[in-house]
């Protein structure tokens, strides 16, 4: 299907205009490898000079380099600035494959795409991700219950995160796990005296971490911090927390883009699901991050799961993940400041560092 975006070429005043046939390129430049045995929707952009003012359109034909590549449609009428989309599939691995772009029956550029059997340990299927999400959905109901069972007392974020990973990997020996009916622990894994940073490093030592990194390009609004710390009593501190929790931490647009690029580099061009165990505010709060890249890196989305499930500020387009981390960090940093006020420990404040571990199968 081809659609116009009302973008047209221009004449050069006083000079005859040379009509240059357009070229076709992938709308998402990050795509260069596709999985086999899977129908993938590809989107293209047409660039060049418009033919509209000459009273016609260009004819476009895409010719696969190998007959094993199938396209849902291969011929279009196009104009400069239009988008083109089609489904593509190959049932076998192909290296050095490409689509030959023909404009008005003449060869133009080539679009290089390889097909491979993607079997990376850090890529998850829909079935595997469903196990993680189902566990989180199940435990959230008990965490949020007014009458908590003993298992769910206290701050349950680290336990919730590991319960999801234990189901994702089906590893009930090394990761905290709980029987659903009895709510009894499946193993001797415990968190007493430990932080999420400690547990992330244990996962790394077990061989379940593909990559790990830190991010700390946040900025603290010290006026907002002072507002909490100068409260007259706990009630006023609660009100001041509510006033500043969304704005106490900021992040520049440049840093948001930097964070997005870190994730793009991590997930590369692989189609599938990606999972991170991570903590924010120096380990104050622990969550699970799921990136859905089943439609390609440029259309990836993310969701952050904690013991309360997914909140509106913890999900969206991957390109907007910087704001997601800012919002999560802001709320939890303000919460940590509130806790310090009530404990009489306002001389210091928590780190704003985010720590991430990309989870993989062994």
C-alpha positions as CSV (number, residue, x, y, z in Angstrom):
1,X,0.0,0.0,0.0
2,X,1.4,3.4,-0.9
3,X,0.2,6.7,0.7
4,X,1.0,10.3,0.0
5,X,2.4,12.8,2.5
6,X,1.8,15.9,0.4
7,X,5.5,16.4,-0.2
8,X,6.4,17.4,-3.7
9,X,9.5,18.4,-5.7
10,X,10.3,22.0,-6.8
11,X,11.1,23.7,-10.1
12,X,14.3,25.6,-10.6
13,X,13.3,29.1,-11.8
14,X,14.2,29.8,-15.4
15,X,15.8,26.4,-16.0
16,X,14.5,23.2,-17.4
17,X,13.9,20.7,-14.6
18,X,15.6,17.3,-15.0
19,X,13.4,14.5,-13.8
20,X,15.5,12.2,-11.6
21,X,13.7,8.9,-10.7
22,X,13.3,8.5,-6.9
23,X,14.9,5.9,-4.7
24,X,13.4,3.6,-2.1
25,X,14.8,3.0,1.4
26,X,13.7,1.3,4.6
27,X,11.8,3.6,6.9
28,X,13.7,2.0,9.8
29,X,17.4,2.1,8.9
30,X,18.1,-0.3,11.9
31,X,16.6,-3.3,10.0
32,X,19.1,-5.4,8.1
33,X,18.5,-8.9,9.4
34,X,15.1,-10.7,9.4
35,X,14.0,-13.9,11.1
36,X,13.1,-16.9,8.9
37,X,9.7,-18.5,8.9
38,X,8.0,-15.3,10.0
39,X,5.9,-12.8,8.1
40,X,7.4,-9.3,8.7
41,X,5.8,-6.0,7.8
42,X,8.4,-3.7,6.1
43,X,7.9,0.0,5.6
44,X,9.7,2.1,3.0
45,X,10.0,5.8,2.1
46,X,10.2,7.1,-1.4
47,X,12.8,10.0,-1.9
48,X,13.7,12.0,-5.0
49,X,11.8,14.4,-7.3
50,X,8.0,14.5,-7.6
51,X,6.4,13.7,-10.9
52,X,3.0,15.2,-9.9
53,X,3.6,18.4,-11.8
54,X,4.2,16.4,-15.0
55,X,0.9,14.7,-14.6
56,X,1.8,11.2,-13.6
57,X,3.4,8.9,-11.1
58,X,6.3,6.5,-11.1
59,X,6.0,2.7,-11.4
60,X,7.8,0.8,-8.7
61,X,8.7,-2.9,-8.8
62,X,10.6,-4.8,-6.1
63,X,12.5,-7.9,-7.3
64,X,13.9,-10.3,-4.6
65,X,17.4,-11.6,-5.2
66,X,16.2,-15.1,-4.4
67,X,13.0,-16.8,-5.4
68,X,12.7,-18.1,-1.8
69,X,11.8,-14.6,-0.7
70,X,8.1,-14.0,-1.0
71,X,6.4,-10.5,-1.0
72,X,2.8,-9.8,-0.4
73,X,2.9,-7.2,-3.2
74,X,5.8,-6.2,-5.4
75,X,4.4,-3.4,-7.7
76,X,3.2,0.1,-6.9
77,X,2.5,3.5,-8.3
78,X,4.5,6.0,-6.3
79,X,5.3,9.7,-5.8
80,X,8.2,11.3,-3.9
81,X,7.6,11.3,-0.1
82,X,5.1,8.5,-0.2
83,X,5.4,5.4,2.0
84,X,5.2,1.9,0.8
85,X,4.6,-1.2,3.0
86,X,4.5,-4.9,2.3
87,X,4.9,-8.3,4.0
88,X,8.0,-10.3,3.4
89,X,9.1,-13.8,4.4
90,X,11.7,-16.4,3.7
91,X,11.6,-20.0,5.0
92,X,15.3,-20.5,4.6
93,X,18.5,-18.6,5.7
94,X,19.9,-16.3,3.1
95,X,23.1,-14.3,3.3
96,X,23.7,-11.3,1.0
97,X,20.0,-11.2,0.0
98,X,18.5,-8.0,-1.3
99,X,15.5,-6.4,-3.0
100,X,16.3,-4.8,-6.4
101,X,14.4,-1.5,-6.7
102,X,13.1,-0.8,-10.3
103,X,11.6,2.5,-11.2
104,X,9.9,2.7,-14.5
105,X,11.5,-0.7,-15.4
106,X,15.0,0.6,-14.7
107,X,17.3,-0.6,-11.9
108,X,17.8,1.9,-9.2
109,X,19.2,1.0,-5.7
110,X,19.3,-2.2,-3.8
111,X,17.9,-2.8,-0.3
112,X,20.1,-5.4,1.5
113,X,18.3,-7.7,3.9
114,X,19.6,-11.0,5.3
115,X,17.4,-13.8,6.6
116,X,18.6,-15.9,9.5
117,X,17.4,-18.3,12.2
118,X,17.6,-16.0,15.2
119,X,18.4,-18.1,18.2
120,X,20.0,-15.7,20.7
121,X,19.9,-16.6,24.3
122,X,18.7,-13.0,25.2
123,X,15.7,-13.1,22.9
124,X,12.3,-14.4,24.1
125,X,9.2,-15.7,22.5
126,X,5.6,-14.6,23.2
127,X,5.1,-17.8,25.2
128,X,8.1,-17.2,27.4
129,X,7.1,-13.6,28.0
130,X,3.6,-14.6,28.9
131,X,5.0,-16.8,31.7
132,X,6.7,-13.7,33.2
133,X,3.6,-11.4,32.8
134,X,1.2,-14.0,34.2
135,X,3.3,-14.4,37.3
136,X,3.4,-10.6,37.8
137,X,-0.3,-10.3,37.3
138,X,-1.0,-13.1,39.8
139,X,1.2,-11.8,42.6
140,X,0.1,-8.1,42.1
141,X,-3.4,-9.1,43.3
142,X,-2.0,-10.4,46.6
143,X,0.4,-7.5,47.0
144,X,-2.4,-5.0,46.6
145,X,-4.8,-6.9,48.8
146,X,-5.9,-5.0,52.0
147,X,-5.3,-8.2,54.0
148,X,-1.8,-9.3,52.9
149,X,-0.6,-12.8,53.4
150,X,2.7,-13.1,55.3
151,X,4.5,-13.8,52.0
152,X,3.6,-10.4,50.6
153,X,4.3,-8.2,53.6
154,X,6.9,-5.5,53.5
155,X,8.4,-4.1,50.3
156,X,7.9,-6.8,47.7
157,X,9.6,-5.3,44.7
158,X,12.7,-7.6,44.6
159,X,10.7,-10.7,45.2
160,X,8.2,-9.7,42.5
161,X,11.0,-9.2,40.0
162,X,12.7,-12.5,40.7
163,X,9.4,-14.4,40.6
164,X,8.9,-13.1,37.1
165,X,12.4,-14.1,36.0
166,X,12.1,-17.6,37.6
167,X,9.0,-18.2,35.5
168,X,10.6,-16.7,32.4
169,X,13.7,-19.0,32.6
170,X,11.8,-21.8,34.4
171,X,14.7,-21.8,36.9
172,X,13.3,-22.5,40.4
173,X,16.7,-23.2,42.0
174,X,18.6,-20.0,41.5
175,X,15.8,-17.4,41.4
176,X,13.3,-16.6,44.1
177,X,10.1,-18.6,43.4
178,X,6.8,-19.1,45.2
179,X,4.2,-21.9,44.9
180,X,0.9,-20.3,44.0
181,X,-1.6,-22.3,46.0
182,X,0.4,-22.5,49.2
183,X,2.4,-19.2,48.8
184,X,5.4,-21.1,50.2
185,X,8.9,-20.5,48.8
186,X,10.2,-23.0,46.3
187,X,13.9,-22.6,47.4
188,X,16.2,-21.0,49.9
189,X,16.9,-17.8,47.9
190,X,16.4,-14.8,50.2
191,X,17.1,-11.1,50.2
192,X,17.9,-10.3,53.8
193,X,20.8,-7.8,53.8
194,X,20.9,-7.7,50.0
195,X,20.1,-5.1,47.4
196,X,19.0,-5.5,43.8
197,X,22.6,-4.7,42.8
198,X,23.8,-7.7,44.8
199,X,21.2,-9.9,43.1
200,X,21.9,-8.6,39.6
201,X,25.6,-9.4,40.1
202,X,24.6,-13.0,41.3
203,X,22.6,-13.4,38.1
204,X,25.7,-12.3,36.1
205,X,27.8,-14.8,37.9
206,X,25.3,-17.5,37.0
207,X,25.6,-16.8,33.3
208,X,22.2,-15.3,33.0
209,X,23.3,-11.8,32.0
210,X,24.0,-10.8,28.4
211,X,25.0,-7.2,29.2
212,X,25.0,-4.8,32.1
213,X,25.4,-1.1,32.4
214,X,24.6,2.0,34.5
215,X,22.9,5.2,33.6
216,X,23.0,8.4,35.7
217,X,22.4,11.6,33.7
218,X,19.5,12.8,35.9
219,X,19.4,16.2,37.6
220,X,18.1,16.8,41.1
221,X,15.9,19.8,41.8
222,X,17.4,20.8,45.2
223,X,14.6,23.3,45.8
224,X,12.1,20.4,45.7
225,X,14.4,18.3,47.9
226,X,14.6,21.1,50.4
227,X,10.8,21.4,50.4
228,X,10.5,17.9,51.7
229,X,13.3,18.2,54.2
230,X,12.0,21.5,55.6
231,X,8.6,20.0,56.4
232,X,7.3,20.7,59.9
233,X,5.8,17.2,60.4
234,X,5.1,13.9,58.6
235,X,1.7,15.1,57.3
236,X,3.2,18.2,55.7
237,X,6.1,16.0,54.3
238,X,3.5,13.7,52.7
239,X,1.8,16.7,51.1
240,X,5.1,18.2,49.9
241,X,6.1,14.8,48.5
242,X,2.8,14.8,46.5
243,X,3.7,18.2,45.2
244,X,7.2,17.5,44.0
245,X,7.4,13.7,43.2
246,X,6.9,14.1,39.5
247,X,9.4,17.0,39.0
248,X,12.1,16.5,41.5
249,X,14.2,14.7,38.9
250,X,14.7,16.0,35.4
251,X,16.7,14.8,32.4
252,X,17.8,16.6,29.2
253,X,16.5,15.7,25.8
254,X,20.1,14.8,24.8
255,X,20.3,12.4,27.7
256,X,16.9,10.9,26.8
257,X,18.2,10.3,23.3
258,X,21.4,8.8,24.7
259,X,19.4,6.3,26.8
260,X,17.3,5.4,23.8
261,X,20.4,4.7,21.8
262,X,21.9,2.5,24.5
263,X,18.8,0.3,24.3
264,X,18.9,0.3,20.5
265,X,22.5,-0.9,20.6
266,X,21.5,-3.6,23.1
267,X,18.6,-5.0,21.1
268,X,20.3,-4.4,17.8
269,X,18.1,-5.3,14.8
270,X,16.7,-8.5,16.3
271,X,13.0,-9.1,16.3
272,X,11.6,-10.5,19.5
273,X,11.2,-9.7,23.2
274,X,14.0,-8.5,25.5
275,X,14.0,-8.6,29.3
276,X,16.0,-6.5,31.9
277,X,16.3,-6.8,35.6
278,X,16.9,-3.3,36.8
279,X,16.8,-1.0,39.8
280,X,16.5,2.8,40.2
281,X,17.6,5.4,42.7
282,X,20.8,3.4,43.5
283,X,18.8,0.2,44.4
284,X,15.9,1.9,46.2
285,X,13.3,0.2,43.9
286,X,13.5,-2.9,41.7
287,X,11.6,-3.6,38.5
288,X,11.5,-5.8,35.3
289,X,11.7,-4.1,31.9
290,X,10.2,-5.9,28.9
291,X,11.0,-4.5,25.4
292,X,8.7,-5.7,22.6
293,X,10.7,-5.6,19.4
294,X,8.5,-8.0,17.5
295,X,7.8,-5.4,14.8
296,X,11.4,-4.2,14.5
297,X,13.6,-1.9,16.5
298,X,12.1,1.4,15.3
299,X,8.6,0.4,16.4
300,X,9.6,-1.2,19.7
301,X,7.7,-0.6,22.9
302,X,8.5,-1.0,26.5
303,X,6.8,-1.9,29.8
304,X,8.1,-1.7,33.3
305,X,6.7,-4.2,35.8
306,X,7.0,-4.0,39.6
307,X,5.0,-5.6,42.4
308,X,2.0,-3.4,41.4
309,X,2.1,-4.3,37.8
310,X,2.5,-1.7,35.0
311,X,1.7,1.9,35.6
312,X,1.0,4.5,32.9
313,X,4.4,6.2,33.4
314,X,6.2,2.9,32.9
315,X,5.2,2.1,29.4
316,X,5.2,3.5,25.9
317,X,7.3,3.7,22.7
318,X,10.9,2.7,23.1
319,X,11.9,6.1,21.7
320,X,10.3,7.7,24.7
321,X,11.9,5.4,27.3
322,X,14.0,8.3,28.6
323,X,10.9,9.9,30.0
324,X,9.8,6.6,31.5
325,X,13.0,6.3,33.4
326,X,12.9,9.9,34.5
327,X,9.3,9.6,35.8
328,X,10.1,6.4,37.7
329,X,13.3,7.8,39.1
330,X,11.6,11.1,40.1
331,X,8.8,9.4,42.0
332,X,11.0,6.9,43.8
333,X,13.7,9.5,44.6
334,X,11.1,11.7,46.2
335,X,9.8,8.7,48.1
336,X,13.3,7.9,49.3
337,X,13.7,11.6,50.5
338,X,10.3,11.3,52.3
339,X,11.5,8.1,54.1
340,X,14.7,9.8,55.1
341,X,12.8,12.8,56.5
342,X,10.6,10.5,58.6
343,X,13.7,8.6,59.8
344,X,15.5,11.9,60.7
345,X,18.3,11.2,58.1
346,X,18.0,14.3,55.8
347,X,21.7,15.1,55.9
348,X,22.2,12.8,52.8
349,X,20.1,11.6,49.9
350,X,20.1,8.5,47.8
351,X,22.0,8.0,44.5
352,X,20.0,8.6,41.3
353,X,21.9,5.8,39.4
354,X,19.9,3.2,37.4
355,X,21.5,-0.2,37.1
356,X,20.4,-2.7,34.4
357,X,21.1,-6.4,33.6
358,X,19.9,-7.9,30.3
359,X,18.6,-11.3,31.1
360,X,19.6,-14.3,29.0
361,X,19.0,-18.1,29.0
362,X,22.0,-20.3,29.7
